[in-house]
Amino acid sequence: MKLSQAHATQSCTADNAVEPNFLRTHVDVYFRERVEKTWNGGHIMHGIAPGEDAIMLVSNDYLSLADRPEIARAQIDKLADSDNTMVMSAVYLHGENAQDDFEADMAAWMGLESSLLCQSGYAANVGLIQSISAPETPVYIDMMAHASLWQGVQAAGLTPRPFRHNSASHLASQIERHGAGLVIIDSIYSTNGSVAPLAEIVDAADRTGCVMIVDESHSLGTHGPNGAGMVAELGLQSKVHFVTASLAKAFAGRAGLIACSDRLRQFIKYNAFPAIFSSALLPAEVAGLAKTLDLIRDADIARRRLHANATYLRTALDELGYNVSDSQSQIVALEAGAEQQTMVLRDALEARGVFGSVFCAPATAAKRSLIRLSVNAALTHDQLDHVITVCGEIREMVDMANWPSTKRRQRSEDAGMASRAG
Ligand SMILES: Cc1ncc(COP(=O)(O)O)c(C=O)c1O
């Protein structure tokens, strides 16, 4: 059954409230323009359901820790514990407790003074930016920064001054025009796997007296000494005011974090709206995260395997002619461009047992939809070789040669050749 038919059936049989016209009209645009016209009644996110042998490149569990029995055991033990009654906002936490201990351990590992556990990476970013800024604060945000960071800017009522993706020089010229403010970036960008020139951007922020915020969702656990992240790897802790992260990536949990000075933590904890007005994680969740931190510190072998797997896949896809040059990490994007073209790509991959994540508007620009392949440490060479064989096989079928991203690659190679010749 098509999605639009399922929707119609559901609203006929259930006793739903009548939609006033303004709501109906608003929602109709989505069903008419996207579901019917662009996706032909299906949904771009979902092709066929994966079978048992499917190679899943959808999960952000980069170190393949999610199924580790030690984490489940820590959660089960805590659930069985009678002291499991913390069902409230974290502002009411008082006295010795496991959440404070976990926050202290995370901060020590990352080489920062303090940290604050949040309900999600989204809540961390929105709450942080909302609480630390006044409406007149200038805010410089990388054009490709995660949506939750943009939401924080919006929640604070700030006027964003976006700078070109990964351009420290454009950032510097924006700061020169508008004055010191917040500088907001991701360390690794979730749509295409590009890596921030962290040292240069932090330097531009530091020289001009800005506040530096780095979202390390896709590098905490996977990069740096014992997985402590890229800020730690480059020794930039004294110049970065806030490191934020989703703990739903390498930590394979459901939480977020803000790491910073103790003074700023105290401020955010009692001023960020998600920290005040939304309940804390439950003790069993904190116990699972604490065990995961132990595993992550000791996961050098998994980290090496992850990076080797990512390099292997990126190199092979590049040789096949895919434009994966933006990626220097475990996130690799096949950018088909138009949504219909991405659906063709999705179907071709899935029919051959390869499942990635569809990214389309609002996660990408309208004509830059893509399939994201997230590499993990547990992938075997046979599995990676299967992915590579499939990507080779389907190139014509998915019209790879005519994707805008392929043409961009061609133009940049031509320009490189011309400049070398000149
Ligand atoms: C860079 C980045 N920041 C923040 C988030 C939000 O994290 P969470 O899923 O924990 O809310 C994500 C998740 O997609 C992300 O990729």
The ligand as an SDF file (V2000), in Angstrom:
LIG
                    3D

 16 16  0  0  0  0  0  0  0  0999 V2000
   26.7480   16.2330   14.6760 C   0  0  0  0  0  0  0  0  0  0  0  0
   25.5260   15.8440   15.4550 C   0  0  0  0  0  0  0  0  0  0  0  0
   25.1840   16.5700   16.5280 N   0  0  0  0  0  0  0  0  0  0  0  0
   24.0900   16.2580   17.2570 C   0  0  0  0  0  0  0  0  0  0  0  0
   23.2750   15.2020   16.9240 C   0  0  0  0  0  0  0  0  0  0  0  0
   22.0470   14.9020   17.7260 C   0  0  0  0  0  0  0  0  0  0  0  0
   22.2940   13.7980   18.5330 O   0  0  0  0  0  0  0  0  0  0  0  0
   21.1620   12.9220   19.2290 P   0  0  0  0  0  0  0  0  0  0  0  0
   20.7300   11.9050   18.2250 O   0  0  0  0  0  0  0  0  0  0  0  0
   21.8300   12.3420   20.4150 O   0  0  0  0  0  0  0  0  0  0  0  0
   20.0660   13.8800   19.6040 O   0  0  0  0  0  0  0  0  0  0  0  0
   23.6090   14.4020   15.8240 C   0  0  0  0  0  0  0  0  0  0  0  0
   22.7530   13.2430   15.4530 C   0  0  0  0  0  0  0  0  0  0  0  0
   22.3100   13.0870   14.3690 O   0  0  0  0  0  0  0  0  0  0  0  0
   24.7520   14.7340   15.0610 C   0  0  0  0  0  0  0  0  0  0  0  0
   25.0940   14.0290   13.9700 O   0  0  0  0  0  0  0  0  0  0  0  0
  1  2  1  0
  2  3  1  0
  2 15  2  0
  3  4  2  0
  4  5  1  0
  5  6  1  0
  5 12  2  0
  6  7  1  0
  7  8  1  0
  8  9  2  0
  8 10  1  0
  8 11  1  0
 12 13  1  0
 12 15  1  0
 13 14  2  0
 15 16  1  0
M  END
$$$$
